[in-house]
Amino acid sequence: MADMITIVVVPDSTTKTVILKGEWDNWSEISMKRKKDGSWYVRKKIPHGSWQFGFLCDGIWSTTPEYSAVSSPFGTENNRITTGGES
């Protein structure tokens, strides 16, 4: 099973591209769309579970305070999202 989720990030106003990457689909790149208010979003069907993810903002790995942060094995931070009521 999966949930349809809208993921939003608000990077620096000069950001030209934002890519979502998450472990739910083996870290594939998903282009995000810019809204008039400067935020970027994507609607994505994410399988039930607890998943790490992050954003490439103009090629720089980033996270958002809107989701909890966890350490990655690469010395950076990732965000975490839980779908389907699991914790």
Sequence and secondary structure as in RCSB ss.txt:
>XXXX:A:sequence
MADMITIVVVPDSTTKTVILKGEWDNWSEISMKRKKDGSWYVRKKIPHGSWQFGFLCDGIWSTTPEYSAVSSPFG
TENNRITTGGES
>XXXX:A:secstr
 EEEEEEEE   TT   EEEEEGGGTT EEE EE TTS EEEEEEEESEEEEEEEEETTEEE  TTSEEEE TTS
SEEEEEEETT  
